[in-house]
Amino acid sequence: MPTHPALTRRTFLEHAALATTGLWLGGCATSSLTPRARRIAPDEKMRIGCIGIGGQGGSVTADLATFPDVQIAALCDVDQTYAAKNIKKYPGVPLYRDYREMLEKEPKLHAVMVGTPDHWHAPISLAAMQLGLHVYCEKPLAHTIEEARLMGRVARETGVVTQMGNAGHASEGLRLTKEWIDAGAIGKVSEVHVWSDRPGKFWRSQGHRRPTELPPVPAGLDWNLWLGGASNRPYHPDYLPRQWRGWQDFGCGAVGDMAVHNADPAFYALDLGAPDWVEAESSPTNPDSFPEWSILTYHFPAKGRRGPIKMIWYDGGKMPPRPAELEADRALGDNGIYFLGTKGVLLAPGWSGTPRLVPESKMQALVRPEKSIARSVGHRREWVDACRAGRPEDAKAGFWYSAPFTEALLVGLLPLFAGKRIQWDARTMSALNAPELAPLIRKSYRSGFDLAIAHNLIA
């Protein structure tokens, strides 16, 4: 990784504006050194450029297209054969393969939607925010801890409206969970268990080494651009679509896919912040993919009026112990969360579903507290309204919330590759007892796809 002299914010913006290489900068020239969030006039539609539309991004695009005050103004995908089914839905809309070209040739955009694999989230989002564009980015927010921190910081400094795509954050269940815990329905919480049925159900690349076969690159796929900042390697169908989640260079495993959903109630209701230590047990590890299963333990120090919290994450078929109070005929479900309190247990399905007290007799006896948290109009509608109003705080999964949340979750992956408990210092963004993990916290990027300036922006 090349080194650069220390950068002030103004110097950083100047470098970003004038860069024509370094993919995260977008390759777009602009004369503004202090970009301001783009405003949307009351009588105009919000023009969105959608990047990565073959999979989940296509679903998000279709949802945004239903809003009468939104215009899908540009489309971009490096695999236009895979994305063809979604491209056909928007006849006449400009289509690009390289998002840099889209940002350069579509100066009237107000916002972008980023629905790419994880390793592309930060480069594209940072480029867009630098231009003053509002950003909706699919989950997990970033591929590394450093990227998450930088995305939160740049969002704050540019004033753009952002949202991470964990739609459950807009749910009624999330709000009820916090209101009931705040009201003391289960007493003081000391432990949380969170689990998922991923991986295995939707991808099977975890636990494997990098493939060695050399199949031809499919027509319509720009493999070099899909790789982005990841290390160079031949194309293989074990990487895409969807299978990328299990590979360390492209995804964040089951934690990236589902902890952003299932652990969200814990971070929101308990204001967890950053862990001070994490530890892991798992199936055998390797340098290429995440293990087939893992159990990650996060410890969060006391904060405010609550005591310390231990949160345990289970994936790959591992499940938490059943609460003693849980009825024998009541299943935990494939995805979910439960909170252990001094007065009982609160159980909720995945994706921030509707909570229930355990056992059911306690649920029936619950005196529900008054609703004290504003309800959402819908996760993506909420983002559009916040963009139109120029109010970043109105997007409740904005990077101001989702960047620290993502950062904390990704810390839990570090002990998988250290073989020991990790003492984490969020202030310095470092594993105090494992300096060898630095490349996982601040990764290197392939030449021409460089985030080197980011290392100086976060001092």
N, C-alpha and C positions, 0 to 999 in steps of 0.2 A: 504494500500500500504506500503510495507516495505521501510525503509529508508536505504540509503547507505552513506558512507563518500564521501566527494567531490572527483571527479575523474579528473585527468588530461587526456588529449587526449591519451597519451601512456597507462595509466592505463585502460582507457575505452577500447582501442583496445585489450589489454591483456586479460581483463575480457571477451570481446566478443569472442576472439579467443579460449579461454579455456573452455567457458561455454558449458555444455551439457544439461542444462535446460534453460528455458527462451526462448520461441519459436522464438522471433524476432531475436535471435542470430543464428538461423539456426541449432543448435545442431551439428555443424561441427567443429572438431578440426583442427587447423592450426598452424604452427610454426611462421608465419609471424605476427609481431606486427604492422607493417606499410604496409598494403597491397597496392599494386600498381595496377592500372587498367590493365586488361589483354590485351595483344597485339595480333593482328591478322596478321599473315604473309601474304604478298601479294599473295602468291600462295595457300593459304588455305581458305576453306569456313568458314564463321562465324557460330559457333555452338551455337544454342539458345535452352534453356530449357523453355518450355511453361507451365505456371502454371495457372490453371483455364481456361479450354478450352471448357466448355459446351455452353456458350452463346457468348457474344461479344469477349471473348478471343479466341474462335474458329475462328471467322472471321479474327482477327488480325493474328493468326497463319497461316491461309490459304493465306493471303496476303504476309506474310514474306516468305512462302514456294515458291512463284513464282519467287523470286530473285535468279538468277543463282549462286550467291556467298554466299548463305545462306543455312545452313543445319538445319532442325528441328531435334535436337539431343536427346531430351528427352521430355516426356509429363507427366503432373501431374494434377490430379483432385480428389477431395474428393468424388465426385458423378460420378462414372464411368458408371452408367446406363444412366444418363442424358447426359453425354459427349460421349456416345458410337458412335453416328453418326459422330463425329469429330475424335475420336480415330481411326476409321476404315480407315480414309484417309491416315494414316501413318503406314502401316504395317511394323513390325520389329523394330520400334522405341521404346526404353525402356519406360515403363509406370510405374508411381508411383502414390500412393495415398497421401503420405506425402512429402511435398517439402523438408523437412530436409533430408530425405533419398536420394532424388534426388541430392541435393547439395553435399552430402557426397560421393555418388557412381558415380557421373559424374564430375570428376575433370578437364576434358578437355573442359568444357563449356566456352564460351566467354561471354555469356549474358543470361538474362532471360527476358521473357515476363510475366507480371503479369496481369491476366484478371479476378481476383476474385472479390467478393463483397468488398465494401469500407473498412470494418473493418479489412481486411487482407492486404491491400495495403502496409501499413508501415512496419509491421513485416517482410513480405517476402522481400520487397525492401531493407530494412536495412540489413537483413541477406546477401543478394546477394552483395550489395555494399561493405560490410565488407570483403567479399572474393575477391574483385576486379572485380566483374562481372558488366558489363554494364546492364542498366535496362530500359526497356520500360514498363511503368505502366499505366494502363487504368485510366480514369478520374472518379471522382475527385481524385486528387493525394493522399489525406489522409482522414481519418475519423475525426480527430481533428486538432485544430490549432497547438498544440504542435507537433503532428506527422509531419505536413507539414514543420514546421521549422526545425525539426531534419533531415528530408529527404533532405532538401536543404543543410544543413550543412554537412552531411556525404557525399553527392555527391561531394561537393566542396573539402572536405579534402581528399577523396580517389582518386579524379581525374577521376572517371568513367564517361562515356557518358550516359546521361539519356534523356528520352522523356516522357511527359505525353500524353495520347491518345486523345487529342482534335484535330482531324485531320484538322479542319477548320483553325488552326493556320498556315497551309501551303498554304492557299488559296490566290488566286488573290484578292478576295474581301477584305480581311484583309489589304493587302498592299495598295490597292486603297483608302480605308477608311483613313488610316493614311496619305497618300500622299495628298489627297484632303484637309483634315483638316489642315495639316501643311502648305499648300499653301493658306489657308485663304478662301476656297470656301464657308464656311458658317460663317465666322467671328470667334469671340471668343466664345468658347463653355462654357456654364455654367450648363447645365443640360442634363442628359441622361436617357432614359426610355428603359427598357429591359423586355421582357416577354416570357412566355412559356406556352404550353398547358399541361404540366405535373403538378401535378399528375392527375390521372383519366383516361387518355388515355391508359396508359400502366401498371399502377398498382393502386390498390384501398385500400391499407393498411393504408393510412394516415387518422387521425382522429379517429382511433380505439384503444382500449385497447388490451393488450396481450391476445391471445386466451387461453382457459382453457381446451379444449378437448384434448384427449390423443390418437391420431391415431398412428398406428405403423410406425416406421421408414422405408422408402422404401428400398428395396434391392439395394445394391450398394452404398448407402450413408453412409459415416462416419460422423454422426451427431456431435459427440464431437469435431472432428477436424474442421468441418464447423463452429461451434460456436467460436472456437479460444478463444480470450480474452474476449468475451462477457459473461455476467452473465449466469449461467446455467439455462436451461429451457427445457421442453419437446419439441420434434419435432412437427411441425405443417405445413401443406402446405401453410398457410398464410405467411410463411417466405420465401419460395423459390419454384421455381426460380422467379427472378425479383421482387417479392413482397417485398423483403428485403429492397429495396430503401426507403420505407416509414417508416421503424422502426428505432428509434433513435440509438439502439445498433448496427445496421448493416450498415445503409446508411446515406445519407445526404439530403434526400428528393429531391425536384425538383431543389433546388439550386445546389446540387452535380451533378445531372444528366445533367442539361441544362444551368445553369449560366456559367459553364466553357466553353460552346460553345458560347452562345448568348451575354455574357458580355465581351468576349475576345477582340472584337474590341475597347471597351472603355478603358480597361486596357492597351492595346498595343498602341493605338493612342494617349492617353492622359497621359500615364505614371502615372497612378493613385496612385500606392503605397498602403499604408495602410490608412483606414479611421480613423478619430479622433472621430466620433460618429456615431451610428447607432440606428435606431428605427424601430418598426414593428407594424403592425395591422394584425389580422388574425382571422380565425374561432377559436372556442374553442380549447385550448391546453390540453394535458394530458402527463403523464410521460413516455409513451411508444412509441408513434408515432408522426410524424410531423403533423401540422394542415392540413385540407383539402385545404385551400388556405391561401396565405399570400401576403402582400405587405411590402417589406423591403426597407427602405431608408438609403442609405449610404452617408456620407458627407466626402469628401476628401479635405484636406486643400490645399491652394495655393502651387504651386511647380514650380520652374523655372520661365518660362515666362507666365505660365497660371495662372488663378485665381482659386478660390475654385470651386469644382464640386460636384453637387448633383446627385446621381444615384439612380433611383427607380426601383426595381425588382417586377414583378407581376407573380403569378403562380396560379394554381387551377381554371382557368377560369376568373380571374381578368385581366383586360386589361388597358393600359394607355389611357389617353385622346387622341383623334385624333388631330394631329397638325392642326391648323386652315388652313394652306395652302394646306392640302391634299385633292385632288379631291374626290368628293362624291362617285364616282364609283371605287375608288381604295382602296383595302383592306389592312389592316395592316399585315394580315397573322397570323398563329397560333404561330409562333416563330419569334422573331425579335428584332431589336434595332433601336432607332432613337436618334440623337444628335440635341439639340437645340442650335443654334448659334445666334449671333447678326445680321447675314445677311441671315439666312435661316435655313433649316432643312435638315439633311442627314438621309435617311432611308435605312436600309439593312435587308434582311431576316436572319433567324437564321443560325447557323453554319458558321458565318462569310461570308455570301453571298455577291453578288455584290451590291454595294451601288448605290443609286440614290438620286439626289437632289429633293426636294419638293418645289413648284409644278414642274410638268414636263417641263414647260417652262424654268425654271432655269436650269434644266438638259440639255436641248437643247442648252442653251446659255453658258454652262460651257466650258471654255478654259482649257482643261486637262493639268495639269502640267506634266513635264517629269517624267518618272519612275525613282525613286531614291533608291528604296529598292530592294535588290537582290531577285529574285524569287526562289521558292522552287522546287526541283526535285520531291517532294512528301513527305508526312509526315513521312512515315516509311522508305522510301528509304533514306531520309535525315538522319535519325537516324543511319541506317546501315553504310552509308558513313562516318558519324562522328565517329562511333565506329572504323571503319577500319583505319581512319586517326588519331585517338586518340585526337580529337578536340571537347571537350564538348560544346564549344560555337557554333559549327556548327549545333547542334540540337536545333532549335529555340524555341521549347517548352520544353527544358531541365529543370531540376529541378531548375536551377538558375533563370528561369523565372516563371515556374509553381508553385513552392513552395510558394513564396510570393503572387502570384495571388490566389491560393487556400486558403491560410491563410486569406487573406482579405475577400474573399467570405464567409468563415465560420464564421467570426466575425458577419456577418449579421444575423446569426441564433440566436445569444445570446439574443437579446431583446424579442424573442418569449417566452422565459422562465423566463424573468425578469419582464415583464409587464411595462417596462419603457425604456426611452432612455438610451443607454449605452455609457459612455465615455470610449473610448478605448486608451490604451497606448501600442503601438506596441513594444516599447523598452523593457518594462518589461513583455510583453505578458499578460496584465491583464485588467479586466474591473474595472476601478477606482472606480466607484460608485456602484459596485455590486460584492463584494468579494465572495458572495455565489455561483457565477457562475464558480468558479475555477474548480469544477469537470467536467464541460463541456469543459473547455479549456485543461486540463490535466487529462484525464480520468484514472480510475483504471482498472486493468485487472484481469481476473480470475487467480487464483493460477496455476502456471505452464505455463502460457501464459503472462509473465510479461515483461513490458517495463520500469521497475523501474529505470534502469541505465540511461535511457533517461532523466529522471528528473534532474539528476546531470550533465549530459553533457550540458544541456541548463541552465546555471546559470544566 
